[in-house]
């Protein structure tokens, strides 16, 4: 057992999502969204480096020494998997670990609407799950892929950095590839994927122009592609994909994206006030013919109106989802206001001025 494993067991006992280890500071856990210090000595840089290197693959250590930060996956059988990030800071080495539960939560357990599960049955196209860091994108995506895994008889290929949720082959063949271990980059893996007979491709994150271009191309050539973006709403996700490209290429990618996009699920996590835990508010955009025309014509600013009138397709605006959670007594007025898009809808519910004084 590695020395650092004791911290992971503590994470599990405390129900923490993240473990923070930094030279010159005591360890800390993120529990239900808030940082809590662990009663432990201040970490020495050399001691911490030794603990971290004990669990890191040799090639990742080499990359860390050269670049100053790395990502990789670590697993304790029977406990959980962890997404690890090492980085250098003023006092020395530091690391953050995000727990990835061994058991994949189902769409029903997460309370996802039926339309989100149906995305797993699409024959082709691009599906994006978006939201800020730590909003549960990977968990939602894993639940959707789990539905595909149970209902299809296809080849599912995942490309991640690092591998997060592991799907055991059942009805489908599942191959997991990790950037930096099994392939050099997302773009290299995606170029290879088109020759590996996949039906479903999961791209952990669309980080750069080449990866986005290849993912959109794959979705337009008969594959079902799932990926994530760090955007807060459906229409911003569409704009983000297009704006990555040089201006002279944007008309073409706009047309290609309009043909290939099938859905965007934007989500934000909230602390529950009715019981322990967190809950996601979702914005759901289904790319029906009318939505695709808006994308093709460069009228993405009209997408929120299309979502508002598209309830029969399962569409919902983020603010409507937030309001529903608030009215059910699941989330607080303060957090509902803070994470909403149209602040005016929620301002009257506040008992005190907003925490962000610039919005008062």
Beta strands, then each sheet from edge to edge (+ up, - down):
strand 1: 16-22
strand 2: 28-31
strand 3: 34-37
strand 4: 69-76
strand 5: 80-89
strand 6: 92-101
strand 7: 125-130
strand 8: 155-160
strand 9: 173-178
strand 10: 200-203
strand 11: 224-229
strand 12: 261-271
strand 13: 278-286
sheet 1: 3+ 2- 1+ 6- 5+ 4-
sheet 2: 9+ 8+ 10+ 11+ 7+ 12+ 13-
end
